[in-house]
Amino acid sequence: MLDSILGADPAVRRIQSAAARILHRIGVTANVATTSAVRPVVRHNVANVLFTGLTPEEAHVSSYFTVCTHVGLDHFGRYRDILVPDGNTWLIKHRKVTTDWAAPDSTMARRPPAG
């Protein structure tokens, strides 16, 4: 249902179209993955990172992501992470990935099981 709602949204269509034009302008087309020995383009962009809980033992973080591939805007969604400290850095202990929308010809997005 969400796919049909977001897929019909004119704003989403404008974003897809703009992303496709940008990728085309820099030479990325659907033929890249099928006719070239070069690895296909996959770009993950993370935005709106929000720390929703922070203690010395763990951090709860939410963020949004978009993924662009040779099809243009491939899919977008949300990350919900739990980070834990490890020495002088933090590691992802758990990540929940929610895909809010995927292009009909997405090459990357997970699809719910049929039936």
C-alpha positions as CSV (number, residue, x, y, z in Angstrom):
1,M,0.0,0.0,0.0
2,L,2.8,2.4,0.9
3,D,4.5,1.8,-2.4
4,S,1.3,2.7,-4.3
5,I,0.8,5.8,-2.2
6,L,4.4,7.1,-2.5
7,G,4.7,5.9,-6.1
8,A,1.7,8.1,-7.0
9,D,3.0,11.1,-5.1
10,P,4.0,13.9,-7.6
11,A,6.8,15.0,-5.2
12,V,8.3,11.6,-5.3
13,R,8.1,11.5,-9.1
14,R,9.8,14.9,-9.3
15,I,12.6,13.6,-7.0
16,Q,13.0,10.5,-9.1
17,S,13.1,12.5,-12.3
18,A,15.6,15.0,-10.9
19,A,17.9,12.2,-9.6
20,A,17.7,10.4,-13.0
21,R,18.6,13.6,-14.8
22,I,21.6,14.2,-12.6
23,L,22.8,10.7,-13.0
24,H,22.3,10.8,-16.7
25,R,24.2,14.2,-16.9
26,I,27.2,12.6,-15.2
27,G,27.1,9.7,-17.6
28,V,25.4,7.1,-15.5
29,T,22.8,5.2,-17.5
30,A,21.0,1.8,-17.2
31,N,23.5,0.4,-19.6
32,V,26.4,0.8,-17.1
33,A,25.5,-2.4,-15.2
34,T,24.9,-4.6,-18.3
35,T,27.4,-3.4,-20.9
36,S,30.5,-2.4,-19.0
37,A,33.1,-4.1,-16.9
38,V,32.9,-1.1,-14.5
39,R,31.1,-1.8,-11.2
40,P,27.6,-0.4,-11.2
41,V,27.0,2.9,-9.4
42,V,25.4,2.5,-5.9
43,R,25.3,5.6,-3.7
44,H,23.8,5.5,-0.2
45,N,23.1,8.9,1.3
46,V,22.3,9.2,5.0
47,A,20.5,12.3,6.4
48,N,18.7,13.7,9.4
49,V,20.8,11.8,12.0
50,L,19.1,12.1,15.3
51,F,20.4,10.7,18.7
52,T,17.2,9.6,20.5
53,G,18.9,8.2,23.5
54,L,22.5,8.4,24.8
55,T,24.2,6.7,27.8
56,P,27.8,5.7,28.3
57,E,26.8,2.2,27.4
58,E,24.8,2.7,24.2
59,A,23.4,5.3,21.8
60,H,20.0,5.0,20.0
61,V,20.1,6.7,16.6
62,S,17.6,7.2,13.9
63,S,18.3,8.4,10.3
64,Y,16.9,8.5,6.8
65,F,18.6,7.1,3.7
66,T,18.3,7.3,-0.1
67,V,20.0,4.9,-2.5
68,C,20.7,5.9,-6.1
69,T,21.8,3.3,-8.7
70,H,21.8,3.1,-12.5
71,V,18.0,3.2,-12.4
72,G,18.1,6.6,-10.6
73,L,16.5,6.9,-7.2
74,D,16.4,3.2,-6.4
75,H,14.8,3.2,-2.9
76,F,14.7,5.2,0.4
77,G,13.9,4.5,4.0
78,R,15.0,4.7,7.6
79,Y,17.7,3.3,9.8
80,R,17.1,2.7,13.6
81,D,20.5,1.9,15.2
82,I,21.8,0.9,18.5
83,L,25.5,1.8,18.9
84,V,27.9,0.6,21.6
85,P,31.3,1.9,22.5
86,D,34.4,-0.1,21.6
87,G,37.6,1.6,22.8
88,N,37.7,5.0,21.1
89,T,34.9,4.4,18.6
90,W,31.3,3.3,18.5
91,L,30.0,0.2,16.6
92,I,26.6,-0.7,15.4
93,K,25.2,-3.4,17.7
94,H,21.8,-3.6,16.0
95,R,20.3,-2.0,12.9
96,K,16.6,-2.0,11.8
97,V,16.2,-1.1,8.2
98,T,12.8,0.0,6.9
99,T,12.4,0.6,3.2
100,D,9.6,3.2,2.7
101,W,9.6,3.1,-1.1
102,A,11.4,1.3,-3.9
103,A,11.4,1.9,-7.7
104,P,9.6,-0.7,-9.7
105,D,12.9,-1.7,-11.3
106,S,14.9,-1.4,-8.1
107,T,18.1,-3.5,-8.2
108,M,18.8,-3.2,-4.4
109,A,15.7,-3.0,-2.3
110,R,14.5,-5.9,-0.3
111,R,11.0,-7.0,-1.2
112,P,8.4,-8.5,1.1
113,P,7.7,-12.2,0.4
114,A,4.9,-12.8,-2.1
115,G,1.6,-14.1,-0.9
